[in-house]
Amino acid sequence: MARAKSSGISGERRDSRTILFDATAALLSERSTIEVSLSEIAQRSGLNSALIKYYFGSKEGLLLALLERVAERSMADLAALVGMDISAEQKLRIHIGGIINTYYRSPYVNRLINYMIVQGDKASSERVAKIFVEPMIAAYRAIVAQGVADGAFRPLDPGMLYYSVVGACEHIFYAGYSLPTTLGMTELTEQVRQQYVQHVLDLVFHGVLARSDREAVGA
């Protein structure tokens, strides 16, 4: 009997946490900022705002936990990609498509990462850097080293490449306010997502491929 009761409480806790995650993610996805109140999250989720403090301690704790949930899957996929027996060019192409797909599904992610690192407390900033930035930089170092060793990439600074790629992939989602002016639309579509993946790939690979390869593609 005690075991059954414990399982029920655990299941209820997981369900409530998931509801709060989904409500917060939905609100953040609808905005170009990460400003969202506890009352708004409670209203969207249909749960009492006191549950946020119960499960996460504070709104910042909820935002950090939301990032950890995204990071768990994304960084596991990235680690698996780095370990694949494929070329560095293929890895980078898959990675770029993956970033854009992640931002398309969760356009708030990079805004929230930057917010937590810059404005979060010291523990939150260090945690975000550990779960997102450190694994990303490690992956870029490995992919660039492989590409250079194979003669496919020219020598590159992995950190600079990280900023270039992530910045290019993220900005179209961050700057949703500019879509009517730049693309003549109010929101991104699946077709535009696909076009943007190809656009970023074209830009990046004219810059990272070795000279002979760049000449072959008309660079």
Secondary structure, 3 states (H helix, E strand, C coil): CHHHHHHHHHHHHHHHHHHHHHHHHHHHHCCCCCCCCHHHHHHHHCCCCHHHHHHHCCHHHHHHHHHHHHHHHHHHHHHHHHCCCCCHHHHHHHHHHHHHHHHHHCCCHHHHHHHHHHHCCHHHHHHHHHHHHHHHHHHHHHHHHHHHHCCCECCCCHHHHHHHHHHHHHHHHHCHHHHHHHCCCCCCCHHHHHHHHHHHHHHHHHHHECHHHHHHCCC
